[in-house]
Amino acid sequence: MSGRRPASPPLRALPGLLRKLAVDRLGMMRDAAALDDAVLVSLGPKKLFVFNRPDYAKHVLADNAANYRKGIGLAESRKMLGDGLLTSEGDLWRRQRSTVQPAFKPARVTTHAQAVAQETVKLRDLLARRGAHGPLDVLQEVTGFTLGVLGRTVLDTGLHAHGGIAHAFEAVQDQAMFDMVTQNTVPTWAPLATQRRFRRSRRELRRTVDELVADRSARLNDTPTADDDAFALMIAAARRHTDPRAGYEQLRDELVTLLLAGHETTASTLGWTLLLLARHPHLRDLVRQEARAVLDHGRAPDAGDLHKLTYTTQVVQEAMRLYPPVWILPRVALQPDEVGPYAVPSGADVLICPYTLHRHPALWERPEQFDPSRFDPARLADRPRYAYIPFGAGPRFCVGSGLGMMEAVFVTALLTRDLDLDTLPGDDRTPEPMMSLRMRGGLPMTVRPLR
């Protein structure tokens, strides 16, 4: 390879970078982005190539995606997720993707609009009822909402009786980040609090998955059709496996991944959207005006309203710019490559960080400011396609992005139309970069119904 070597932080900065890898991963990525658009960070034997330009992201994630497999962080998640759609590679990943993708086609997602709207109304009523007794954690409630939608639309299975799923996934993510920081040097059986919590959560998740599979299998026709939900298609694929035990283990991995990815990212997006609107009441008023005009006479949204709620959609898009649910995309180079003018050796860790890409000052005017008008169609023409990648990009673009956007837009419109959601005095929420960009400490808010 004839490519150049990216810039590197000075040696005196390395101890600080190691500390930030453990306690401030967003700070580490911001520091790297401030140094240059291509940075090489050496952490002992590990070489991290951090690329922060749209064309570099396009090359790694799309143009030469076949040369890269999942990397740091996601690799550690296999302890819980196994070889599900989020972590699998090669032919296995392609089979898994082709199995579930029909359930997420736009026409299929449109048929879920009524279920999403019904769950949104339930969420509004629950917030109004519980909010009458004082502040409540809105993030916890929207997480329950996203699980409810996932169950009704993708799994045809009720998840309301499995409220512990979200807490179990918190432990899974904590373990994955711990393994990443310690580079897998601490065995899972070690008697540490993180490991004990992880082992307990893994048992709970597996028990939940077994119950869900047994229930859904009992109601499943022998021959799936194109109209079946993703869960039915996954079970049918497992039944066709030549090894029944291996087929079931694969089904378990796929379902655990679907449960995590199907609710975590949307819940995160909703939390940040509601927080940002509470911090910008004049923009919240614009959402309310649009919701009252489109969703007239107090009705719930339907499929035809999604494309009419244009400003609300821009608000959600801008929230995902500032706080992308997929905040980092780690890869490992299989063969030597050149990303722009830079040489990347085989085995190198490559990081594409939507969080810093979405705040690049050369791409976004006043990048730290919450400004939904950035996503007015008239302002999109000159923006590079890969400047904005909240759902990832390339072959591994999030299969559930359409359903997630419908949920986020419907909830934002209906809650803003009917409720005032406000943060508590002195409240200062901060992001927690795990597998998604969570909100640290939940989202305590007051709720006031509007007439």
C-alpha positions as CSV (number, residue, x, y, z in Angstrom):
1,M,0.0,0.0,0.0
2,S,1.2,3.5,-0.9
3,G,-1.2,5.4,1.4
4,R,-0.2,7.8,4.1
5,R,-0.3,7.3,7.8
6,P,-3.1,9.3,9.6
7,A,-2.2,11.9,12.2
8,S,-1.7,10.6,15.7
9,P,-2.3,12.2,19.1
10,P,0.9,13.3,20.9
11,L,2.3,10.7,23.3
12,R,1.5,12.8,26.3
13,A,-2.2,12.5,25.3
14,L,-2.3,8.7,25.3
15,P,-2.9,8.2,29.1
16,G,-5.9,10.6,28.8
17,L,-7.2,8.7,25.8
18,L,-7.0,5.4,27.7
19,R,-8.9,6.9,30.6
20,K,-11.6,8.3,28.2
21,L,-12.0,4.9,26.6
22,A,-13.2,3.7,30.0
23,V,-15.2,6.7,31.3
24,D,-15.8,9.1,28.4
25,R,-16.0,7.4,25.0
26,L,-17.7,10.4,23.4
27,G,-15.0,12.7,24.7
28,M,-12.4,10.4,23.2
29,M,-14.1,10.5,19.8
30,R,-14.5,14.3,20.0
31,D,-10.8,14.7,20.8
32,A,-9.9,12.5,17.8
33,A,-12.3,14.4,15.5
34,A,-10.8,17.7,16.6
35,L,-7.3,16.6,15.7
36,D,-8.1,15.6,12.0
37,D,-10.6,13.8,9.8
38,A,-8.4,10.7,9.9
39,V,-6.6,9.8,13.1
40,L,-4.6,6.8,14.2
41,V,-4.8,6.1,18.0
42,S,-2.5,3.4,19.3
43,L,-3.7,1.8,22.5
44,G,-1.1,-0.8,23.3
45,P,-1.2,-3.4,20.5
46,K,-4.5,-2.1,19.3
47,K,-4.5,0.4,16.4
48,L,-7.7,2.5,16.0
49,F,-8.2,4.3,12.7
50,V,-10.9,7.0,13.3
51,F,-12.4,8.4,10.1
52,N,-14.6,11.4,10.2
53,R,-15.5,12.4,6.6
54,P,-18.6,11.4,4.6
55,D,-16.5,9.9,1.7
56,Y,-14.4,7.9,4.2
57,A,-17.6,6.6,5.8
58,K,-19.0,5.7,2.4
59,H,-15.9,3.7,1.5
60,V,-15.8,1.7,4.7
61,L,-19.6,1.1,5.1
62,A,-20.7,0.8,1.5
63,D,-18.2,0.8,-1.3
64,N,-15.8,-1.7,0.3
65,A,-18.1,-3.1,3.0
66,A,-17.1,-6.7,2.1
67,N,-13.6,-6.0,3.4
68,Y,-14.8,-5.1,6.9
69,R,-16.4,-7.2,9.7
70,K,-17.9,-6.0,12.9
71,G,-15.4,-4.6,15.4
72,I,-14.7,-3.4,18.9
73,G,-17.7,-3.3,21.2
74,L,-20.0,-5.3,19.0
75,A,-17.5,-8.2,19.0
76,E,-17.7,-8.3,22.8
77,S,-21.6,-8.4,22.6
78,R,-21.5,-11.9,21.2
79,K,-21.4,-13.2,24.8
80,M,-25.0,-12.4,25.0
81,L,-26.3,-11.8,21.5
82,G,-24.5,-14.7,19.9
83,D,-24.6,-14.7,16.2
84,G,-27.7,-12.6,15.7
85,L,-28.3,-10.1,12.9
86,L,-26.3,-7.4,14.8
87,T,-23.1,-9.4,15.2
88,S,-23.1,-12.2,12.6
89,E,-21.0,-12.0,9.4
90,G,-20.8,-13.4,5.9
91,D,-23.3,-16.0,4.6
92,L,-25.0,-16.4,8.0
93,W,-25.7,-12.7,8.2
94,R,-27.0,-12.6,4.6
95,R,-29.4,-15.5,5.3
96,Q,-30.6,-13.8,8.5
97,R,-31.1,-10.5,6.7
98,S,-33.0,-12.1,3.8
99,T,-35.3,-14.0,6.3
100,V,-36.5,-10.9,8.2
101,Q,-36.3,-8.2,5.6
102,P,-39.7,-9.0,4.0
103,A,-41.3,-8.2,7.4
104,F,-39.8,-4.6,7.3
105,K,-40.6,-3.6,3.7
106,P,-42.3,-0.2,3.5
107,A,-45.7,-1.6,2.4
108,R,-45.5,-4.1,5.3
109,V,-44.6,-1.4,7.8
110,T,-47.5,0.8,6.6
111,T,-49.9,-2.0,7.7
112,H,-48.6,-1.6,11.3
113,A,-49.7,2.1,11.5
114,Q,-52.9,1.3,13.4
115,A,-51.1,-0.8,16.0
116,V,-48.4,1.9,16.5
117,A,-51.1,4.6,16.8
118,Q,-53.0,2.5,19.4
119,E,-49.9,2.0,21.5
120,T,-49.2,5.7,21.2
121,V,-52.6,6.5,22.6
122,K,-52.0,4.1,25.4
123,L,-48.7,5.8,26.2
124,R,-50.3,9.3,26.2
125,D,-53.0,8.1,28.6
126,L,-50.5,6.4,30.8
127,L,-48.3,9.5,31.1
128,A,-51.3,11.7,31.8
129,R,-52.5,9.3,34.5
130,R,-49.2,8.7,36.2
131,G,-48.0,12.2,35.8
132,A,-50.9,13.5,37.9
133,H,-49.0,12.1,40.9
134,G,-45.8,14.0,40.3
135,P,-42.7,13.7,38.1
136,L,-42.0,10.4,36.4
137,D,-39.3,8.8,34.3
138,V,-40.6,9.3,30.7
139,L,-37.8,7.3,29.3
140,Q,-38.9,4.2,31.2
141,E,-42.4,4.7,29.8
142,V,-41.4,5.1,26.2
143,T,-39.1,2.1,26.5
144,G,-42.2,0.1,27.6
145,F,-44.0,1.6,24.6
146,T,-41.4,0.5,22.1
147,L,-41.4,-3.0,23.5
148,G,-45.2,-3.0,23.1
149,V,-45.0,-2.0,19.5
150,L,-42.3,-4.5,18.8
151,G,-44.5,-7.3,20.2
152,R,-47.5,-6.3,18.2
153,T,-45.9,-5.5,14.9
154,V,-42.8,-7.7,14.5
155,L,-43.4,-10.6,16.8
156,D,-47.2,-11.0,17.0
157,T,-46.5,-11.7,20.7
158,G,-47.3,-9.7,23.8
159,L,-44.3,-8.3,25.6
160,H,-46.0,-6.4,28.4
161,A,-45.6,-9.3,30.7
162,H,-41.8,-9.3,30.1
163,G,-41.0,-5.8,31.5
164,G,-37.6,-7.1,32.8
165,I,-36.3,-7.3,29.2
166,A,-35.1,-3.7,29.2
167,H,-33.2,-4.0,32.5
168,A,-31.6,-7.3,31.3
169,F,-30.3,-5.5,28.2
170,E,-28.8,-2.8,30.4
171,A,-26.7,-5.5,32.1
172,V,-25.7,-6.9,28.7
173,Q,-24.5,-3.6,27.4
174,D,-22.6,-2.9,30.7
175,Q,-20.8,-6.2,30.2
176,A,-20.0,-5.5,26.6
177,M,-18.5,-2.1,27.4
178,F,-16.6,-3.7,30.4
179,D,-15.1,-6.4,28.1
180,M,-14.2,-3.8,25.5
181,V,-12.3,-1.6,28.1
182,T,-10.6,-4.6,29.7
183,Q,-10.0,-6.2,26.3
184,N,-11.6,-9.4,27.5
185,T,-9.0,-10.1,30.1
186,V,-11.5,-10.6,32.9
187,P,-13.4,-13.9,32.6
188,T,-17.2,-13.9,32.8
189,W,-17.2,-16.3,35.7
190,A,-15.2,-13.9,37.9
191,P,-17.1,-12.9,41.1
192,L,-17.5,-9.2,40.2
193,A,-20.7,-7.3,40.4
194,T,-20.8,-6.6,36.7
195,Q,-20.3,-10.3,35.8
196,R,-22.8,-11.5,38.4
197,R,-25.4,-9.1,37.0
198,F,-24.6,-10.2,33.5
199,R,-24.9,-13.9,34.2
200,R,-28.2,-13.3,36.0
201,S,-29.6,-11.2,33.1
202,R,-28.4,-13.7,30.5
203,R,-30.4,-16.4,32.3
204,E,-33.5,-14.2,32.5
205,L,-33.3,-13.3,28.8
206,R,-32.8,-16.9,27.7
207,R,-35.8,-18.0,29.8
208,T,-37.9,-15.2,28.3
209,V,-36.8,-16.1,24.8
210,D,-37.7,-19.8,25.4
211,E,-41.2,-18.8,26.6
212,L,-41.7,-16.5,23.6
213,V,-40.6,-19.1,21.1
214,A,-42.8,-21.8,22.7
215,D,-45.9,-19.5,22.6
216,R,-45.4,-18.3,19.1
217,S,-44.5,-21.8,17.7
218,A,-47.8,-23.2,19.1
219,R,-49.7,-20.6,17.0
220,L,-47.7,-20.8,13.9
221,N,-48.8,-22.5,10.7
222,D,-46.5,-25.1,9.2
223,T,-46.1,-23.1,6.0
224,P,-45.2,-19.4,6.4
225,T,-46.5,-16.8,4.0
226,A,-45.2,-13.5,2.7
227,D,-47.6,-11.7,5.2
228,D,-46.1,-13.4,8.2
229,D,-44.3,-11.4,10.9
230,A,-40.5,-11.5,11.4
231,F,-40.8,-13.9,14.3
232,A,-42.8,-16.4,12.3
233,L,-40.2,-16.2,9.5
234,M,-37.4,-16.8,11.9
235,I,-39.1,-19.8,13.4
236,A,-39.8,-21.3,10.0
237,A,-36.1,-20.8,9.1
238,A,-35.0,-22.6,12.3
239,R,-37.3,-25.5,11.5
240,R,-35.6,-25.9,8.1
241,H,-32.2,-26.2,9.7
242,T,-30.5,-29.5,9.2
243,D,-29.5,-29.6,12.9
244,P,-32.5,-28.9,15.1
245,R,-30.4,-27.9,18.1
246,A,-28.2,-25.6,16.1
247,G,-31.4,-24.2,14.4
248,Y,-32.9,-23.4,17.9
249,E,-29.7,-21.8,19.1
250,Q,-29.6,-19.6,16.0
251,L,-33.3,-18.7,16.6
252,R,-32.5,-17.7,20.2
253,D,-29.6,-15.5,19.1
254,E,-31.7,-13.8,16.4
255,L,-34.6,-13.2,18.8
256,V,-32.4,-11.7,21.5
257,T,-30.9,-9.3,18.9
258,L,-34.3,-8.4,17.6
259,L,-35.6,-7.6,21.1
260,L,-32.6,-5.4,21.8
261,A,-32.4,-3.6,18.5
262,G,-36.1,-3.4,18.1
263,H,-36.8,-1.3,21.1
264,E,-33.5,0.3,22.4
265,T,-32.7,2.6,19.5
266,T,-36.3,4.0,19.1
267,A,-36.6,4.5,22.9
268,S,-33.4,6.4,22.8
269,T,-34.5,8.6,19.9
270,L,-37.8,9.4,21.6
271,G,-36.1,10.3,24.9
272,W,-33.8,12.8,23.2
273,T,-36.5,14.2,21.1
274,L,-38.8,14.9,24.0
275,L,-36.0,16.4,26.0
276,L,-34.9,18.7,23.2
277,L,-38.5,19.9,22.7
278,A,-38.8,20.6,26.4
279,R,-35.6,22.7,26.2
280,H,-36.9,24.6,23.1
281,P,-40.6,25.5,23.8
282,H,-40.9,27.7,20.7
283,L,-40.0,24.7,18.5
284,R,-42.4,22.5,20.6
285,D,-45.1,25.0,19.8
286,L,-44.4,24.5,16.0
287,V,-44.8,20.7,16.5
288,R,-48.0,21.3,18.4
289,Q,-49.5,23.5,15.7
290,E,-48.7,21.0,13.0
291,A,-50.1,18.1,15.1
292,R,-53.3,19.9,15.8
293,A,-53.7,20.8,12.1
294,V,-52.9,17.3,10.8
295,L,-54.4,15.2,13.6
296,D,-57.6,17.3,13.8
297,H,-60.5,16.7,16.2
298,G,-58.3,14.9,18.6
299,R,-57.9,11.8,16.5
300,A,-55.0,9.4,16.5
301,P,-52.5,9.3,13.6
302,D,-52.9,6.9,10.7
303,A,-50.6,5.8,7.9
304,G,-51.6,8.7,5.7
305,D,-50.5,11.2,8.3
306,L,-46.9,10.2,8.4
307,H,-45.9,12.2,5.3
308,K,-48.0,15.1,6.4
309,L,-46.2,15.5,9.7
310,T,-43.3,17.1,7.9
311,Y,-42.0,19.4,10.7
312,T,-42.4,16.7,13.3
313,T,-40.3,14.4,11.1
314,Q,-37.6,17.1,10.8
315,V,-37.5,17.4,14.6
316,V,-36.9,13.7,15.0
317,Q,-34.2,13.8,12.3
318,E,-32.5,16.6,14.1
319,A,-32.7,14.8,17.4
320,M,-31.0,11.9,15.7
321,R,-28.3,14.1,14.3
322,L,-27.3,15.4,17.7
323,Y,-27.9,12.0,19.4
324,P,-27.7,9.3,16.8
325,P,-29.1,6.0,18.2
326,V,-26.2,4.2,16.4
327,W,-23.5,6.5,17.7
328,I,-20.5,4.5,16.5
329,L,-19.9,1.9,13.7
330,P,-16.8,-0.3,14.6
331,R,-15.2,-2.4,11.9
332,V,-12.1,-4.5,11.4
333,A,-10.3,-4.6,8.1
334,L,-10.0,-8.1,6.7
335,Q,-7.5,-7.1,4.0
336,P,-5.2,-4.1,3.5
337,D,-7.2,-1.1,2.2
338,E,-6.9,2.6,1.4
339,V,-9.4,4.9,2.8
340,G,-9.0,8.2,0.9
341,P,-5.2,8.7,0.9
342,Y,-4.7,6.7,4.1
343,A,-3.3,3.1,4.3
344,V,-5.3,0.7,6.6
345,P,-3.5,-2.6,7.3
346,S,-5.4,-5.9,7.6
347,G,-6.6,-6.5,11.2
348,A,-6.8,-2.8,12.0
349,D,-9.8,-1.5,13.9
350,V,-11.7,1.2,12.0
351,L,-14.2,3.5,13.7
352,I,-16.9,5.6,11.9
353,C,-18.6,7.8,14.5
354,P,-22.0,9.3,13.5
355,Y,-21.9,11.3,16.7
356,T,-18.9,13.3,15.5
357,L,-19.7,13.2,11.8
358,H,-23.1,14.8,12.6
359,R,-21.3,17.6,14.4
360,H,-18.6,18.2,11.8
361,P,-18.3,22.0,11.5
362,A,-17.5,21.8,7.8
363,L,-20.8,20.0,7.2
364,W,-23.2,21.6,9.6
365,E,-23.6,25.2,10.4
366,R,-23.7,25.8,14.2
367,P,-23.4,22.0,14.7
368,E,-24.2,22.0,18.5
369,Q,-27.5,23.9,18.0
370,F,-30.8,22.1,17.8
371,D,-32.3,23.3,14.5
372,P,-34.9,21.1,12.8
373,S,-35.0,23.4,9.8
374,R,-31.7,21.7,8.7
375,F,-33.9,18.9,7.3
376,D,-36.1,21.1,5.2
377,P,-35.9,19.5,1.8
378,A,-34.7,22.8,0.3
379,R,-31.5,22.6,2.4
380,L,-30.7,19.0,1.7
381,A,-29.4,19.2,-1.9
382,D,-25.9,20.3,-1.1
383,R,-25.3,18.0,1.9
384,P,-23.2,14.9,1.3
385,R,-25.3,11.7,1.5
386,Y,-23.0,10.2,4.2
387,A,-22.9,13.3,6.3
388,Y,-26.0,11.9,8.1
389,I,-26.1,8.2,9.0
390,P,-28.2,7.7,12.2
391,F,-29.2,4.2,11.2
392,G,-25.8,3.2,9.8
393,A,-25.2,2.8,6.1
394,G,-24.4,0.3,3.4
395,P,-25.5,-3.3,3.4
396,R,-25.9,-3.2,7.2
397,F,-28.3,-0.2,7.2
398,C,-30.8,-0.8,10.0
399,V,-33.6,-3.0,8.7
400,G,-36.1,-1.6,11.1
401,S,-35.5,2.1,10.4
402,G,-38.9,2.7,8.7
403,L,-40.9,1.3,11.7
404,G,-38.7,3.2,14.1
405,M,-39.3,6.5,12.3
406,M,-43.1,5.9,12.3
407,E,-43.0,5.3,16.1
408,A,-40.9,8.3,16.8
409,V,-43.0,10.7,14.6
410,F,-46.4,9.4,15.9
411,V,-45.3,9.6,19.5
412,T,-43.7,13.1,19.2
413,A,-46.8,14.5,17.4
414,L,-49.5,13.0,19.7
415,L,-47.7,13.6,23.0
416,T,-46.9,17.2,22.0
417,R,-50.4,17.9,20.9
418,D,-52.0,16.6,24.1
419,L,-49.4,17.0,26.8
420,D,-46.8,19.5,28.2
421,L,-43.7,17.5,29.1
422,D,-41.2,19.5,31.0
423,T,-37.9,18.8,32.7
424,L,-37.3,19.4,36.3
425,P,-35.4,22.6,37.5
426,G,-31.7,22.2,37.2
427,D,-32.0,18.9,35.2
428,D,-29.0,18.2,33.0
429,R,-29.3,14.9,31.1
430,T,-26.1,13.5,29.6
431,P,-25.6,10.8,26.9
432,E,-24.3,7.4,27.9
433,P,-22.6,5.7,24.9
434,M,-23.4,2.1,25.1
435,M,-24.6,-0.1,22.1
436,S,-27.0,2.8,21.5
437,L,-26.7,6.4,22.7
438,R,-28.7,6.1,25.9
439,M,-29.7,8.8,28.3
440,R,-27.9,8.5,31.6
441,G,-30.2,8.4,34.6
442,G,-33.5,8.3,32.7
443,L,-35.7,11.3,31.9
444,P,-37.6,12.6,34.9
445,M,-40.3,15.0,33.7
446,T,-43.6,16.6,34.8
447,V,-46.7,15.9,32.7
448,R,-49.6,18.3,32.3
449,P,-52.5,17.4,30.0
450,L,-53.6,20.1,27.6
451,R,-57.2,20.9,26.8
